[in-house]
């Protein structure tokens, strides 16, 4: 059985004084004598008393807690975003409650309710892959809890968000492949109702059209962006009468699955097939060959999202116009796409 936590009442009963006197003594109130204060503090220390800061904060109408919902904590991206969130929140005197939706909208709704019950002062969210409607977030906004989205958002809703310029990332990835001499470039895309995958695909198409290369429908494969999706997608591409000579994938996970199939089939990377991923996951530097990828500045995204949320919380009594912070991507060129010397 867990040991009962020492309370102010326990200290008051042992000393034969009132609970209010103990509370004031622990708070350093000038109305309490030095002798009484020393007795209270000494006993509190001996009993291992720890103040319930959350309860005290709630009594003052402040929990000093921020809620975070991420699709998953696997991989480098969301773990580094959370690192940035926690650093910025801690610097501002806040603690963080982290929930995973596991890419499921029903779980996402449960996460929101959990955070609301915990009386967090603001919520940071990156949407689950299956989220297609906004009502559960509207319910949160009606309760005057500030919301900031990061990375994944739904189009058509007036929200504050920190996002990457995914269209620029898709363009840079595809333009790099074109500069390396690849011409029949395929694309692995994610669910198109999510902004990140929609804009990465648009950037891919922008780069092709800029070079007067037609966008071929059979070369774009939409999936959930898992490793097994990349493997299945590559098998589908290799079965075409005219397979591609390169793939830009909107996720590092799916491009790793594709790489495994290419090795099994004896297709050389990058000589026969160039590969570029997205997110610059840690494993992209561990594959053979190492994977070219777009970096999303994930820790910076977490920091920026937290700062924006805190700003909204400070201005909550005023009219606050939703705003977007847009980060610029970087391309990390590695062996998987280098046909020519840099």
VEXDREN-2710 file (C-alpha; in Angstrom, 1 decimal):
% VEXDREN-2710
k/r/px/py/pz
1/UNK/0.0/0.0/0.0
2/UNK/1.3/3.5/-0.9
3/UNK/2.4/5.6/2.0
4/UNK/-0.1/8.4/2.8
5/UNK/1.1/11.8/1.8
6/UNK/1.7/14.2/4.7
7/UNK/-0.7/17.1/4.8
8/UNK/-0.9/20.5/6.5
9/UNK/-3.6/18.9/8.7
10/UNK/-1.2/16.3/9.9
11/UNK/1.3/18.9/10.9
12/UNK/-1.3/21.0/12.7
13/UNK/-2.6/18.0/14.7
14/UNK/0.9/17.0/15.9
15/UNK/1.7/20.6/16.9
16/UNK/-1.8/21.3/18.4
17/UNK/-2.2/24.4/16.3
18/UNK/-4.7/25.4/13.5
19/UNK/-4.3/24.5/9.9
20/UNK/-4.4/28.2/8.9
21/UNK/-1.4/28.8/11.3
22/UNK/0.6/26.0/9.6
23/UNK/-0.3/27.3/6.2
24/UNK/0.8/30.9/7.1
25/UNK/4.0/29.6/8.8
26/UNK/5.0/27.6/5.7
27/UNK/4.3/30.7/3.6
28/UNK/6.5/32.9/5.7
29/UNK/3.6/35.1/6.9
30/UNK/4.7/37.9/9.1
31/UNK/1.8/37.4/11.6
32/UNK/3.3/34.1/12.7
33/UNK/6.0/34.2/15.3
34/UNK/9.5/33.1/14.5
35/UNK/9.3/30.3/17.2
36/UNK/6.1/28.9/15.7
37/UNK/7.4/29.1/12.2
38/UNK/10.6/27.2/13.1
39/UNK/8.5/24.5/14.8
40/UNK/6.3/24.1/11.8
41/UNK/9.1/24.1/9.3
42/UNK/11.1/21.6/11.3
43/UNK/8.2/19.1/11.6
44/UNK/7.3/19.6/8.0
45/UNK/10.8/18.6/7.0
46/UNK/10.9/15.7/9.4
47/UNK/7.6/14.3/8.0
48/UNK/8.7/14.8/4.4
49/UNK/5.9/17.3/3.7
50/UNK/5.6/18.5/0.1
51/UNK/3.2/21.3/-0.9
52/UNK/0.6/20.5/-3.5
53/UNK/1.5/23.3/-5.9
54/UNK/-1.2/22.2/-8.5
55/UNK/-4.0/22.4/-5.9
56/UNK/-2.7/25.8/-4.7
57/UNK/-2.5/27.0/-8.3
58/UNK/-6.1/25.9/-9.0
59/UNK/-7.3/27.7/-5.9
60/UNK/-5.7/30.8/-7.4
61/UNK/-7.3/30.0/-10.8
62/UNK/-3.9/29.0/-12.4
63/UNK/-2.7/25.5/-13.0
64/UNK/0.6/26.5/-14.6
65/UNK/0.1/23.5/-16.9
66/UNK/0.2/23.4/-20.7
67/UNK/-1.3/20.4/-22.6
68/UNK/0.4/18.8/-25.6
69/UNK/-1.2/16.4/-28.1
70/UNK/1.1/14.7/-30.6
71/UNK/0.2/11.9/-33.1
72/UNK/3.0/9.7/-31.8
73/UNK/6.3/10.0/-30.0
74/UNK/8.1/7.5/-32.3
75/UNK/11.0/8.9/-34.4
76/UNK/13.0/12.0/-34.1
77/UNK/10.5/14.7/-35.2
78/UNK/7.8/14.8/-32.5
79/UNK/10.3/13.9/-29.7
80/UNK/12.4/16.9/-30.7
81/UNK/9.3/19.2/-31.0
82/UNK/8.3/18.1/-27.4
83/UNK/11.9/18.9/-26.3
84/UNK/11.5/22.4/-27.6
85/UNK/8.0/22.8/-26.0
86/UNK/9.3/21.7/-22.6
87/UNK/12.3/24.0/-22.7
88/UNK/10.2/27.0/-23.6
89/UNK/7.4/26.1/-21.1
90/UNK/9.9/25.5/-18.3
91/UNK/11.6/28.8/-18.9
92/UNK/8.2/30.5/-18.5
93/UNK/7.4/28.7/-15.3
94/UNK/5.0/26.1/-16.8
95/UNK/4.8/22.3/-16.6
96/UNK/3.7/20.2/-19.6
97/UNK/1.2/17.3/-19.9
98/UNK/1.9/15.2/-23.0
99/UNK/-0.7/13.0/-24.7
100/UNK/-0.4/10.7/-27.8
101/UNK/-3.4/10.4/-30.2
102/UNK/-1.7/7.4/-31.9
103/UNK/-2.9/8.8/-35.2
104/UNK/-6.6/8.2/-34.1
105/UNK/-9.2/11.0/-34.0
106/UNK/-11.2/9.3/-31.3
107/UNK/-8.1/9.1/-29.1
108/UNK/-7.4/12.7/-29.9
109/UNK/-10.9/13.7/-28.6
110/UNK/-10.1/11.7/-25.4
111/UNK/-6.8/13.5/-25.1
112/UNK/-8.5/16.8/-25.2
113/UNK/-11.0/15.9/-22.5
114/UNK/-8.2/14.6/-20.3
115/UNK/-6.3/17.9/-20.7
116/UNK/-9.4/20.0/-20.1
117/UNK/-10.2/18.0/-16.9
118/UNK/-6.6/18.7/-15.8
119/UNK/-7.4/22.4/-16.2
120/UNK/-4.5/23.2/-18.4
121/UNK/-4.1/26.8/-19.3
122/UNK/-3.4/26.2/-23.0
123/UNK/-3.1/23.4/-25.5
124/UNK/-0.6/22.7/-28.3
125/UNK/-1.8/20.2/-30.9
126/UNK/-0.5/18.3/-34.0
127/UNK/-3.4/16.5/-35.6
128/UNK/-3.9/12.8/-35.9
129/UNK/-3.8/11.4/-39.4
130/UNK/-7.5/10.5/-39.3
131/UNK/-8.7/13.9/-38.1
132/UNK/-11.0/15.4/-40.8
133/UNK/-13.3/17.6/-38.7
134/UNK/-12.8/20.4/-36.2
135/UNK/-15.7/20.2/-33.8
136/UNK/-13.8/18.9/-30.8
137/UNK/-11.4/21.8/-31.1
138/UNK/-14.3/24.3/-31.4
139/UNK/-15.6/22.9/-28.1
140/UNK/-12.3/23.7/-26.5
141/UNK/-12.2/27.3/-27.9
142/UNK/-15.8/27.9/-26.6
143/UNK/-14.4/27.2/-23.2
144/UNK/-11.8/29.9/-23.7
145/UNK/-8.8/27.6/-23.6
146/UNK/-6.1/29.0/-26.0
147/UNK/-5.1/26.6/-28.8
148/UNK/-2.0/26.6/-31.0
149/UNK/-1.5/24.0/-33.7
150/UNK/1.9/22.9/-35.0
151/UNK/3.1/21.0/-38.1
152/UNK/-0.3/19.4/-39.0
153/UNK/-3.5/21.6/-39.3
154/UNK/-6.8/21.3/-41.2
155/UNK/-7.3/23.7/-44.1
156/UNK/-10.1/26.2/-43.9
157/UNK/-10.0/26.9/-40.2
158/UNK/-8.9/30.2/-38.7
159/UNK/-6.3/29.0/-36.1
160/UNK/-3.0/30.0/-34.7
161/UNK/-0.3/27.7/-35.9
162/UNK/3.4/27.1/-36.4
163/UNK/4.2/25.3/-39.6
164/UNK/7.0/24.5/-42.0
165/UNK/6.9/25.9/-45.5
166/UNK/6.2/22.4/-46.8
167/UNK/5.6/23.5/-50.3
168/UNK/9.1/25.0/-50.4
169/UNK/10.4/21.7/-48.9
170/UNK/8.8/19.6/-51.6
171/UNK/10.1/22.0/-54.2
172/UNK/13.7/21.9/-52.9
173/UNK/13.7/18.1/-52.7
174/UNK/12.4/17.6/-56.2
175/UNK/14.6/20.4/-57.7
176/UNK/17.6/18.7/-56.1
177/UNK/16.7/15.5/-57.9
178/UNK/16.3/17.3/-61.2
179/UNK/19.6/19.0/-60.8
180/UNK/21.2/15.6/-60.3
181/UNK/19.9/14.5/-63.7
182/UNK/16.8/12.5/-62.7
183/UNK/13.8/13.1/-64.9
184/UNK/11.1/10.6/-64.2
185/UNK/10.5/11.4/-60.5
186/UNK/7.8/9.7/-58.5
187/UNK/6.2/11.0/-55.3
188/UNK/5.1/9.1/-52.1
189/UNK/2.5/11.4/-50.5
190/UNK/0.4/11.2/-47.3
191/UNK/-3.3/11.8/-46.7
192/UNK/-4.1/14.9/-48.7
193/UNK/-6.5/16.5/-46.2
194/UNK/-3.5/17.3/-44.1
195/UNK/-1.6/20.4/-44.9
196/UNK/1.9/18.9/-44.7
197/UNK/1.3/16.3/-47.3
198/UNK/-0.8/18.5/-49.6
199/UNK/1.8/21.2/-49.8
200/UNK/4.8/18.8/-50.1
201/UNK/3.0/17.3/-53.2
202/UNK/2.4/20.8/-54.6
203/UNK/6.1/21.7/-54.2
204/UNK/7.0/18.5/-56.1
205/UNK/4.6/19.4/-58.9
206/UNK/5.9/23.0/-59.0
207/UNK/9.5/21.8/-59.5
208/UNK/8.5/19.5/-62.4
209/UNK/6.3/22.1/-64.2
210/UNK/9.1/24.6/-63.9
211/UNK/11.3/22.3/-66.0
212/UNK/8.4/21.5/-68.4
213/UNK/8.2/17.9/-67.1
214/UNK/4.6/16.6/-67.0
215/UNK/3.1/15.4/-63.7
216/UNK/2.3/11.8/-64.3
217/UNK/-0.6/10.5/-62.2
218/UNK/0.7/6.9/-62.0
219/UNK/3.9/8.2/-60.4
220/UNK/2.1/9.6/-57.3
221/UNK/1.2/7.1/-54.6
222/UNK/-0.8/8.2/-51.6
223/UNK/-0.5/6.2/-48.4
224/UNK/-0.2/6.4/-44.6
225/UNK/3.6/6.9/-45.0
226/UNK/4.7/3.9/-43.0
227/UNK/7.7/1.8/-43.9
228/UNK/5.5/-1.0/-45.3
229/UNK/3.7/1.6/-47.4
230/UNK/7.0/2.7/-48.9
231/UNK/7.9/-0.9/-49.7
232/UNK/4.5/-1.5/-51.3
233/UNK/4.7/1.7/-53.2
234/UNK/8.2/0.9/-54.6
235/UNK/7.0/-2.6/-55.8
236/UNK/4.1/-0.8/-57.5
237/UNK/6.5/1.6/-59.3
238/UNK/8.9/-1.1/-60.3
239/UNK/6.1/-3.0/-61.9
240/UNK/5.3/-0.1/-64.3
241/UNK/6.3/-0.5/-68.0
242/UNK/8.5/2.6/-67.4
243/UNK/9.6/2.8/-63.8
244/UNK/10.8/6.1/-62.3
245/UNK/14.4/6.9/-61.9
246/UNK/13.9/8.7/-58.5
247/UNK/11.4/9.1/-55.7
248/UNK/10.7/12.1/-53.5
249/UNK/8.9/10.8/-50.4
250/UNK/7.0/13.1/-48.0
251/UNK/8.3/10.9/-45.1
252/UNK/11.6/9.3/-44.2
253/UNK/9.8/6.2/-43.0
254/UNK/8.2/5.3/-46.3
255/UNK/11.5/6.0/-48.2
256/UNK/13.3/3.5/-46.0
257/UNK/10.8/0.9/-46.9
258/UNK/11.4/1.7/-50.6
259/UNK/15.2/1.4/-50.1
260/UNK/14.8/-2.1/-48.7
261/UNK/12.9/-3.2/-51.8
262/UNK/15.5/-1.6/-54.1
263/UNK/18.2/-3.6/-52.4
264/UNK/16.3/-6.8/-52.6
265/UNK/15.8/-6.2/-56.4
266/UNK/19.4/-5.2/-57.0
267/UNK/18.5/-1.7/-58.0
268/UNK/21.5/0.6/-57.3
269/UNK/21.0/3.8/-55.3
270/UNK/21.7/6.5/-56.4
271/UNK/22.9/5.3/-59.8
272/UNK/19.7/3.7/-60.9
273/UNK/17.2/5.3/-58.5
274/UNK/17.6/8.5/-56.5
275/UNK/15.8/8.8/-53.1
276/UNK/14.9/11.9/-51.1
277/UNK/12.9/11.8/-47.8
278/UNK/11.3/14.3/-45.5
279/UNK/11.9/15.0/-41.7
280/UNK/15.6/14.2/-41.5
281/UNK/15.0/11.4/-39.0
282/UNK/18.0/10.1/-37.1
283/UNK/18.0/6.9/-39.0
284/UNK/18.5/8.8/-42.3
285/UNK/22.2/9.0/-41.4
286/UNK/22.4/5.3/-40.6
287/UNK/21.1/3.7/-43.8
288/UNK/23.3/2.5/-46.6
289/UNK/23.5/4.7/-48.6
290/UNK/22.7/7.6/-46.2
291/UNK/19.4/9.3/-47.1
292/UNK/19.0/12.8/-48.4
293/UNK/16.2/14.5/-46.5
294/UNK/14.4/17.8/-45.7
295/UNK/15.0/19.1/-42.2
296/UNK/12.0/20.6/-40.4
297/UNK/13.7/22.4/-37.5
298/UNK/11.6/20.4/-35.1
299/UNK/13.0/21.7/-31.8
300/UNK/12.6/25.3/-33.1
301/UNK/9.0/24.5/-34.1
302/UNK/8.2/23.4/-30.5
303/UNK/9.8/26.5/-29.0
304/UNK/8.0/28.8/-31.5
305/UNK/4.6/27.1/-30.9
306/UNK/5.0/27.4/-27.1
307/UNK/6.0/31.1/-27.3
308/UNK/3.0/31.8/-29.5
309/UNK/0.6/30.0/-27.1
310/UNK/2.0/31.9/-24.1
311/UNK/1.5/35.1/-26.0
312/UNK/-2.1/34.2/-26.7
313/UNK/-2.6/33.4/-23.1
314/UNK/-1.3/36.8/-22.0
315/UNK/-3.5/38.6/-24.5
316/UNK/-6.6/36.5/-23.9
317/UNK/-8.6/39.4/-22.5
318/UNK/-7.9/41.3/-25.6
319/UNK/-8.9/40.7/-29.3
320/UNK/-6.3/38.3/-30.6
321/UNK/-6.2/37.7/-34.3
322/UNK/-5.0/34.1/-35.1
323/UNK/-1.6/34.1/-36.7
324/UNK/0.8/31.7/-38.5
325/UNK/4.5/31.3/-37.9
326/UNK/6.2/29.7/-41.0
327/UNK/9.6/28.1/-40.7
328/UNK/11.8/27.5/-43.7
329/UNK/13.1/24.0/-44.5
330/UNK/16.7/22.9/-45.1
331/UNK/17.8/20.2/-47.5
332/UNK/20.5/17.8/-46.2
333/UNK/22.1/16.2/-49.2
334/UNK/23.5/12.7/-48.7
335/UNK/24.5/9.7/-50.9
336/UNK/21.0/8.5/-51.8
337/UNK/20.5/11.2/-54.3
338/UNK/24.1/12.2/-55.4
339/UNK/24.7/11.2/-59.0
340/UNK/27.0/14.1/-59.5
341/UNK/29.8/15.6/-57.3
342/UNK/28.5/18.4/-55.1
END
